[in-house]
Amino acid sequence: MVAPDRIVLAWVDRPIAVPATLAPQVTAMPAAQAQALAISYGGQGYGLPMATTLDAQGRPCPVWRRALRPEDVAEFYRMCPGR
């Protein structure tokens, strides 16, 4: 059995409610840390949906710069073949 992915939410504006079914695998990043992360991506991401994942060495993969819907997850993962 494959463990579910960990999800870290980095809110730089206002948080939304996490669906109860995802709550066990979700961690919310402190606001100051989320802002520093956004700045590390060139200051982009404020007020916009943005997602990234890490490769096998723990490096960030390319940023997904739109809402990440369940039907987009496979494409999102293809952006980072070393994941």
C-alpha positions as CSV (number, residue, x, y, z in Angstrom):
1,M,0.0,0.0,0.0
2,V,1.3,3.5,-1.0
3,A,1.2,6.1,1.7
4,P,-0.8,9.3,0.8
5,D,1.2,12.4,-0.1
6,R,1.8,14.9,2.7
7,I,0.3,18.3,1.8
8,V,1.7,21.5,3.2
9,L,-0.5,24.6,2.7
10,A,1.3,27.9,2.6
11,W,-1.2,30.7,2.9
12,V,0.0,34.2,2.1
13,D,-3.5,35.8,2.0
14,R,-6.4,33.9,3.6
15,P,-6.8,30.2,4.4
16,I,-9.7,28.1,3.2
17,A,-11.2,25.2,5.1
18,V,-9.4,21.9,4.5
19,P,-11.8,19.1,3.5
20,A,-12.1,16.6,6.5
21,T,-11.0,13.7,4.3
22,L,-7.7,15.4,3.7
23,A,-7.1,16.8,7.2
24,P,-4.9,13.9,8.4
25,Q,-2.3,14.5,5.7
26,V,-2.4,18.3,5.7
27,T,-0.1,20.7,7.6
28,A,-0.5,24.5,7.5
29,M,2.7,26.4,7.2
30,P,3.1,29.5,9.4
31,A,2.3,32.8,7.6
32,A,5.9,34.2,7.9
33,Q,7.4,31.0,6.4
34,A,4.8,30.9,3.6
35,Q,5.7,34.5,2.7
36,A,9.4,33.7,2.6
37,L,8.6,30.7,0.4
38,A,6.6,32.9,-2.0
39,I,9.5,35.4,-2.1
40,S,12.0,32.6,-2.9
41,Y,9.9,31.9,-6.0
42,G,10.4,35.4,-7.2
43,G,7.7,37.0,-5.2
44,Q,5.0,35.3,-7.4
45,G,2.1,33.4,-5.9
46,Y,0.6,36.1,-3.8
47,G,-3.2,35.8,-4.1
48,L,-2.8,33.2,-6.8
49,P,-3.1,29.4,-6.5
50,M,0.4,27.9,-6.8
51,A,1.7,24.4,-6.0
52,T,5.0,22.6,-6.1
53,T,6.3,19.2,-5.1
54,L,9.8,17.9,-4.2
55,D,11.9,15.6,-6.2
56,A,13.6,12.5,-4.7
57,Q,16.5,14.7,-3.5
58,G,14.2,17.1,-1.8
59,R,14.6,19.9,-4.4
60,P,11.5,21.9,-5.5
61,C,10.0,20.9,-8.8
62,P,8.6,23.4,-11.3
63,V,5.7,25.5,-9.9
64,W,2.1,24.8,-10.9
65,R,0.6,28.3,-11.3
66,R,-3.1,27.7,-11.3
67,A,-5.7,25.8,-9.2
68,L,-4.6,22.2,-8.7
69,R,-7.7,20.1,-9.3
70,P,-7.9,16.4,-8.7
71,E,-7.9,15.8,-12.5
72,D,-4.7,17.8,-12.8
73,V,-2.6,15.8,-10.3
74,A,-1.1,13.3,-12.9
75,E,0.0,16.2,-15.1
76,F,1.4,18.1,-12.0
77,Y,3.5,15.0,-11.1
78,R,4.7,14.6,-14.7
79,M,6.3,18.1,-14.4
80,C,8.8,16.5,-11.9
81,P,10.0,13.1,-13.3
82,G,12.5,12.7,-10.4
83,R,9.7,12.8,-7.9
